């Protein structure tokens, strides 16, 4: 977080690691919503997998056992652009055979 007080332009970011283990080629896709408060206020949020896009494929004809990273970042607008309160979001990782 660039500014824990929540001033205009503050960037809130976070990441988490996960391990993916498979015995064949798979595609991993991530979706995520904007940060939202219980009163309906939202803050635009960007997501990435491994510092890139929202999808990656493992190698074909190979097993896979590696760590990967999910990252999220949200930048506050003007103080009056979002209401005060706790914000949260849900992300979904989908792993499918290809």
Residue frames as qw, qx, qy, qz and C-alpha x, y, z in Angstrom:
[[0.000, 0.890, 0.457, 0.000, 0.00, 0.00, 0.00],
 [0.440, 0.419, -0.018, 0.794, 1.43, 3.36, -0.98],
 [0.141, -0.357, 0.236, -0.893, -0.64, 5.30, 1.58],
 [0.222, -0.261, -0.917, 0.204, -2.36, 3.52, 4.47],
 [0.127, 0.356, 0.417, -0.827, -4.52, 6.59, 5.20],
 [0.386, 0.542, 0.740, 0.098, -6.41, 6.21, 1.91],
 [0.063, 0.659, -0.042, -0.748, -5.62, 9.57, 0.35],
 [0.686, 0.669, 0.047, -0.284, -6.42, 10.30, -3.30],
 [0.529, 0.678, -0.508, -0.046, -4.17, 8.30, -5.61],
 [0.467, -0.470, 0.726, -0.184, -3.21, 5.75, -2.95],
 [0.652, 0.270, -0.645, -0.293, -2.41, 2.36, -4.47],
 [0.707, -0.313, 0.543, -0.327, -3.50, -0.77, -2.64],
 [0.655, 0.408, -0.597, -0.220, -1.87, -3.94, -3.87],
 [0.663, -0.378, 0.603, -0.232, -1.40, -7.49, -2.77],
 [0.580, 0.380, -0.671, -0.263, -0.33, -10.88, -3.99],
 [0.776, -0.290, 0.499, -0.255, -0.49, -14.52, -3.07],
 [0.184, 0.435, -0.841, -0.263, 1.39, -17.59, -4.24],
 [0.882, 0.010, 0.297, -0.365, -0.09, -20.94, -5.14],
 [0.215, -0.362, 0.860, 0.287, 1.38, -24.20, -6.35],
 [0.788, 0.339, -0.076, -0.508, -0.06, -25.87, -9.44],
 [0.306, -0.298, 0.898, 0.108, 0.50, -29.58, -9.88],
 [0.793, 0.368, 0.064, -0.481, -0.81, -31.50, -12.91],
 [0.636, -0.171, 0.713, 0.242, -0.04, -34.64, -14.86],
 [0.479, 0.466, 0.585, 0.459, -0.88, -33.12, -18.25],
 [0.161, 0.201, 0.150, 0.955, -1.33, -29.81, -20.01],
 [0.093, -0.716, -0.648, 0.243, -3.77, -27.39, -18.37],
 [0.121, 0.561, 0.151, 0.805, -4.99, -23.83, -18.84],
 [0.291, -0.486, -0.562, 0.603, -5.29, -21.54, -15.81],
 [0.018, 0.590, 0.328, 0.737, -7.69, -18.61, -16.07],
 [0.224, -0.341, -0.561, 0.720, -8.33, -15.97, -13.42],
 [0.095, -0.674, -0.405, -0.611, -11.33, -13.67, -13.08],
 [0.328, -0.324, -0.533, 0.709, -11.87, -11.02, -10.44],
 [0.028, -0.863, -0.466, -0.194, -14.29, -8.27, -9.54],
 [0.122, 0.654, -0.190, 0.722, -13.57, -4.68, -8.59],
 [0.217, -0.111, -0.703, 0.668, -13.11, -4.02, -4.88],
 [0.349, -0.547, -0.423, -0.633, -16.55, -3.31, -3.45],
 [0.090, -0.142, 0.634, -0.755, -17.94, -2.19, -0.12],
 [0.064, 0.392, 0.898, -0.188, -21.16, -3.33, 1.50],
 [0.217, 0.663, 0.306, -0.648, -22.74, 0.02, 0.56],
 [0.688, 0.617, 0.378, 0.061, -22.11, -0.61, -3.17],
 [0.089, 0.918, -0.315, -0.224, -19.15, 1.73, -3.69],
 [0.944, 0.156, 0.159, 0.242, -16.48, 0.24, -6.02],
 [0.145, -0.810, 0.439, 0.360, -12.82, 0.81, -6.80],
 [0.793, 0.527, -0.275, -0.133, -11.45, -0.37, -10.16],
 [0.647, -0.516, 0.559, 0.056, -9.08, -3.29, -9.62],
 [0.610, 0.579, -0.505, -0.194, -6.51, -4.88, -11.93],
 [0.853, -0.311, 0.415, -0.056, -5.37, -8.49, -11.66],
 [0.516, 0.619, -0.571, -0.156, -2.57, -10.58, -13.13],
 [0.972, -0.190, 0.135, 0.037, -1.13, -14.08, -13.03],
 [0.811, -0.096, 0.191, 0.545, 2.66, -14.38, -12.84],
 [0.200, -0.570, 0.126, 0.787, 3.03, -10.67, -13.64],
 [0.063, 0.016, 0.680, 0.731, 1.31, -11.08, -17.02],
 [0.436, -0.199, -0.406, -0.778, -2.22, -11.57, -18.27],
 [0.648, -0.211, 0.368, -0.633, -5.16, -13.46, -16.83],
 [0.974, 0.131, 0.077, -0.170, -4.49, -16.83, -18.52],
 [0.049, 0.647, -0.744, -0.160, -1.57, -19.18, -18.94],
 [0.956, 0.122, -0.181, -0.195, -1.06, -22.68, -20.34],
 [0.607, -0.533, 0.574, 0.138, 1.36, -25.27, -19.04],
 [0.139, 0.483, -0.745, -0.438, 3.58, -27.15, -21.48],
 [0.887, 0.131, -0.126, -0.424, 2.03, -29.93, -23.52],
 [0.892, 0.162, -0.417, 0.068, 3.07, -33.55, -22.99],
 [0.363, 0.317, -0.604, 0.635, 4.67, -32.70, -19.62],
 [0.482, -0.623, -0.577, 0.218, 3.85, -32.82, -15.94],
 [0.068, 0.682, -0.061, 0.725, 3.76, -29.54, -14.03],
 [0.633, -0.604, -0.409, 0.259, 4.66, -28.72, -10.42],
 [0.391, 0.264, -0.072, 0.879, 5.49, -25.03, -10.00],
 [0.124, -0.594, -0.460, 0.648, 4.68, -21.99, -7.90],
 [0.168, 0.553, 0.446, 0.683, 2.65, -19.17, -9.45],
 [0.140, -0.275, -0.384, 0.870, 1.58, -15.72, -8.28],
 [0.016, 0.767, 0.586, 0.259, -1.77, -13.90, -8.25],
 [0.274, -0.143, -0.174, 0.935, -1.48, -10.11, -8.01],
 [0.007, 0.807, 0.569, 0.158, -4.07, -7.36, -7.54],
 [0.294, -0.113, -0.100, 0.944, -3.85, -3.57, -7.54],
 [0.002, -0.816, -0.558, -0.152, -6.42, -0.82, -6.96],
 [0.298, 0.098, -0.085, 0.946, -5.86, 2.94, -7.12],
 [0.020, -0.690, -0.589, 0.420, -8.13, 5.27, -5.17],
 [0.243, 0.656, 0.336, 0.630, -9.60, 8.26, -6.94],
 [0.090, -0.516, 0.178, -0.833, -10.50, 11.56, -5.33],
 [0.071, -0.023, 0.791, -0.608, -11.55, 11.29, -1.69],
 [0.552, 0.237, 0.300, -0.741, -15.18, 11.86, -2.72],
 [0.508, 0.296, -0.643, -0.490, -15.00, 9.17, -5.45],
 [0.620, -0.137, -0.772, -0.037, -15.59, 6.28, -3.04],
 [0.593, -0.691, -0.015, -0.414, -17.24, 5.99, 0.34],
 [0.095, -0.551, 0.752, -0.351, -15.26, 5.14, 3.44],
 [0.885, -0.158, 0.231, -0.371, -15.41, 1.55, 4.67],
 [0.528, -0.305, 0.774, 0.173, -14.06, -1.93, 4.21],
 [0.644, 0.525, -0.303, -0.467, -13.68, -3.18, 0.65],
 [0.562, -0.232, 0.789, 0.085, -13.22, -6.72, -0.62],
 [0.601, 0.448, -0.405, -0.523, -13.34, -8.77, -3.78],
 [0.848, -0.071, 0.522, -0.056, -13.46, -12.36, -4.92],
 [0.281, 0.568, -0.652, -0.416, -11.16, -13.94, -7.47],
 [0.925, 0.072, 0.318, -0.195, -11.68, -17.27, -9.18],
 [0.001, -0.532, 0.779, 0.332, -8.95, -19.49, -10.61],
 [0.904, 0.235, 0.165, -0.317, -10.16, -22.07, -13.11],
 [0.182, -0.470, 0.820, 0.271, -7.90, -24.97, -14.11],
 [0.844, 0.340, 0.209, -0.359, -9.00, -26.96, -17.13],
 [0.667, -0.113, 0.633, 0.377, -7.45, -29.68, -19.25],
 [0.453, 0.731, -0.161, -0.484, -6.51, -28.70, -22.80]]
